[in-house]
Amino acid sequence: MVHELLATLYSDGEEELEADEFLQLPNICLFNQLEERGLHPSQPGYTGRPDEDLPDKDCTKYSEIILETRDGNLIRQNLDTNKSSILLSNITFMSLGMSESKLSSDLQNLLLVSKSQKVVGVSFTASYTVYNIKSRDLWNLSPPGRNETTMQYADWGPRGSQLVFIFKNDIYYQEAAFGPVRRLTSSGDPEVLLNGITDWTYQEEVLHSYGALWWSPDGARLAYLSINNTLVPNMELPHFMGADYPVCTRYAYPKAGQPIPRVKVFVVNLHGPSHTVEILRPDTFQYREYYITLVSWVTNTRLAVQWLNRSQNLSVLTICDATTGSCLEKYRTSSDTWISIQVVSLHLLPLLVVVVVIFEPFG
């Protein structure tokens, strides 16, 4: 069981932009695979290289860490008193038949993953169970009125025990781990339209990830990508499962000259009645095919979206208002051939810098 690297970002009470791998948990750092070292970098005897093991923020000032021991126990350790407590024992984890766990940002619940089945690329389906550390209550994730527990994606939000999961290409939200489930989208289609997750093109060529949703830093809004493959031709890929004949699966797969997925970014308000806003693409891309290569929150109400034309010789970075969907162009670059590398630094606030990089061309 490997836990993601998480760390807090408070700095003298000033608001800062968190990297995607960080969560705001006051006075706590959560390190990845500290069991390999057994020590916090600030403790005597630590032998790791600080430049490799510390995140960008200096976590030596924090008083607590959460780590997985060599025995597989998930523990919380106070660095001032050197006292530790077990959040989840390896015996409990193994008895539940789980393969992975994710800790909520309030440290009260675990999202346990089981029955994981790879679909294609980095995509997979799995069953998810919420486990309350204090009460030891268990609750299987499932959409309202359905007994099905196989989900396409699930993860915690940045505040408390916010939770989002995706079932049949639609997004569902819970304000609290054991609270009521709210459906955020209803346009999902198993064949052609995906919300919050990526298809083959965006997994392999563009975003290189399965999840395609992004929380605002305060957890009040959720941005997500909607991918429409209606016009994209399908390809059949054989899967050899041990039987005499392979099982064929169809995937939307655009070849040269064929239509690519149509994509949009939406932002949904999570506080109060659901209100969804479409982020408006630049006029330059109104009548041409394009990719969305980056979505990143820069404040609680503004997000950066990067647009790239299909020929990959024109890229536009916009800063968009999450409440209205309107966008302001901040940077544009073009080339006679492909845009191979792009680096942009935008000073939007006194403490805020956004760096955007596009690497090798794809497709």
N, C-alpha and C positions, 0 to 999 in steps of 0.2 A: 504494500500500500504506500503510494507516494503522494504526498501532499504538496500542493502548489506553494510557491514562495509568496508569502503575504507579509505586509508590513504597514504600520501606521504612518500617517503623514502630517500629524499636527506639528506646527512650528510656531511657538509663541502666540497661538491663537489666531494666526493669519490664515486665510483660505488659500490653499495651493491646489494645483491640478494633480490628481493622482494618475499614475501609470496604470495600465489595465490590470497588472498583476498585484496591485495593492488594494487593501481595504482599510478604511478608517476605523481603527480600534484603539481608543485612547490608552496610551502607555503600555501597549503590548506589541511585540514583534513575533511573527510566526515564521519560522525558518524551514526551509526545505531540506530534508534528509540530514538533520543535525546528528542523527544517530551514527552517521559515518564518522563524525568528529567527537561527539559526546560532550562537547563543551560549547558554551557561548563564546563568541570572539572576544568579549571583554574579560573573560575569566582567565586566571593564571593557568598555564599549561596548554592553552589553545595553540595548535600547530598549523592551522590552515592559513591560506594566504588571504588577507583582508580584502584585497582588490578583487578576488574571485568570489568570496563568500558573503560579503556584505552587500546589501542592495544599495541603490543610489543614495538613499537617505541614511544618515548615521544612526543605526539602531542600538548602539552601545549605551545610549542614554535611557533606554526603556527598561522597565523593571521586571517584565515578565515575557516569557517565550512559551510557545506551544510547539511541541515536537513529537516525533514518533521515535520510540526507543528501538534498540536492536531486537527486542522481544516482540515488537509490534504493538506495544501499548501507546496510546495517544495521551500525553501528559501535559500538564500546565505547570511551569516551574517559575518560582519567584527568585530572581537573581540576587536580591538583597538579602533574603533570609535563607536561600538555598533550599527552601521547602517546595515540594511538588505534590500534585494530586493527579490521580488518573481520571481522564475524561472518558476514555473508552478502553477497556481491557482487550487484549488480543483474543481472550477466550470468548468474550461477548461477540466480538467481530466475526470470529470463525464460526461460532454457533449460529449466527444469523445467515451464514452462507454468502457473505458479501465480498466483492472484489475490490471495492474502492470506497472512500468516504470523503465528504467535503464538509467543513465546519462552517456554521453560520457566523455572521459577523458579530453577533452578540454572544457567541461562545456557548449558547444554550442548546443548540440542536446540531445533529449530524444528518447529512443526506447520504444514505447508504445505497450503493449501486450493486445490482445483481443481474444475472441472466443477460449479460451484455452480448450482443450479436453484431458483428461487423456487417455493414451494408455495402458500401463502396468507398474507396479512398479513406478518409478519416471519419466518415459518418458511421453511426451505429444506433441500435435501439437497445434499451435496457429497462429493467424495472427499478423504481426508486422508492425507498422507504425513509420516512422522517423518523429520527430517533431522538427523543428528549433525554439529555444527559442526566438531569436531576430526577425526573419521574420514571424514566425508562419506558415511557409510552412509545408505541410504534404505530405509524400510520402510513399506509401505502398511497402513493400519489396516483390519482386517477381523475379524469374529467367528471364534472357533475352528471349524475344519472347513468354513468357507465361503470361496468365492473372491470374494464380492461386496465391493466397496469403497465403495459409496454409503451414507453414513451420514446420520443426521438431525441429529447434534450431536457435537461433540468439543471438549475443552478440557483445559488443564493444571490440576493441583492446586496447592496452596500450598507443597508441600515437594518438593524434588528435581525429579524428572521424572515425578511421578504424572500419570496420564492417565485420563480417563474419556471414553467415547463411547457413543452410543445408536444401536441398529440395530433396526428394526422394533418400536419402542416399548419395548425392553428396554435396561437399563443394563449396560455392561461396564467393567471397571476393570483398569488395569495399574499395578503399584507402581513400575515403571520403564519408560522409553520403549520399550526393546527387550525387556522382560520378558514373562512369560506373561500371557495374558488371562484374567480371572476374570469370570464372569457373575454379576451382583448381583441381577437380577430375571428372572423367567420368566413373569410374568402379562401381559406386553404383548400386545395384540391390535390389528392394523392397523385394525380397524373401530371399536372402542369404548374401548379402555383404553390410556392413555399413561402412561409412567413417565419422569420427569425432563425432559419437555418439555410445552409448553402446547398446548391446543386453541384454537379460534377465540375462545371466550368469554374465556379467561384471557389470551390474547395481546392482544386488542383492548380488553377492558373492565377487567381486574383487575390483572394483574401487568405488562402492557405489555412483555413479554419472551418470548423463545422458550424459553430454558433455564429449567428449574424444579428446579434442584438447587443445594445450598449446602454447601461444605466447612467443616468445623470449622477454627478457626485453626491447629491443629497437624496437620491433614491426616489425623487418625486416624479420622474419621467423615465420612459423607456423608449429608446430609438431602435428600430429594427428594419432589416432589409426585406423587401418583398420581391421575389423572383418569379417571373412569368415565362414559362417555356412553351407556350401555346404554339409558336411558330418555329420552334427549334426541332429539327429532325431527330429521330431516335436511332440509337444503335443497340443491337442485341449483343450482350456479352455472355458467353457460356461459363457456367460455374460447375466444376467437376466435384461432386459431393460423394463419390464412391460408388454410385450406381452405374448401370450400363450406359446410360445416356446423361449428358449434362443438363443442368437446369439453366434456361436462358432468362436473363433479366434485361429489360429495356431501360436505357438511360437517354436523357436529352443530351445530345452531343453535337455541337456545331462544328462543322468542317469549314475549310476556306470557302468563302462565297455563300455560305448558308447563314440564315438569321441567328443572331446570338440572343441570350436571354434578355428580356426587358426587365429593368430593375427600377425600384423606387425606394426611397427612404421615408418612413413614417415615424412620428413621435406621438406617443400616447401618454396622456396625463393620468397618473396613478392615484392621485388624491382627489376624492370626490367623484362625481360622475365622469365616466370615461369620455375623453375628448381626444380624437385622433387628428393630427395635422400632417399633411403631406409636405415634405421638403421640396421646394420648387427648383427644378434644374435650371441652369443658366440658359439664356436665349440661344447661345451658341449650339446647344445640344438639343434644341427643340425638335429638329427634323433630321437627326442623324443617330446612328447606333452609338452607344457609349457603354463604358464600364464605370462602376463606382468602386474606387480603389481604397478609400479610407473613410471611416466615420469615427469621430472622436469628440467627446465633450470637452469644451474649453471653459465653460462656466456652468452653473446650474440651469441656465436657460438658453445657452448658445452652444452650437456644435459645429465642428469643421467637417466639411464633406468635400472629397476630391473626386473630380470627374475626368474621365479619360476617353477620348474618341476611339472608335474601333481600330483605326489605322495606327493608333498609339503615337501620334506625332503632335497632339495637342492636349494639354492638361490644364485644368482650371481648379484652383482651390478656393472654396467659398466658406464664409462664416455665416451660419444660418440661425435665424430666430426660431426657437422651438415652439413659441406660442402662436406665431403667424405663418411659419413656413417660408418666409421671404429670406433671400440670401444675398450677401454682398460679396462680390468678387474681390479677393485679396491678392491673388497671385496667378499669373498665367505664363505658361512656357510652351514653346512650339519648336519643331525641328523639321528639317527637310527629309529626315529619315525617321527612325524610332527615337523616342526619348529613353535613353538608357539609364541615366541616373539623375534624380532631381532631389535637391535638398533645399528646404525653405525654412527660415526662422521667422516667426511672427511674434512680435512683442505686443500682445493684446492688453495685458494688464501689467502693473509694475512687477509682479512676481510670476508672470506667466509667459512661457515660451513654448510654442508648438513647433516641432520639427517633423517634417514630412519627407519621406524618402521613397522613391520608386526605383526598384532595381531592374533586372533584365526584362526585356519585352517578353510577352507570352502569346499563346495562341498560334 
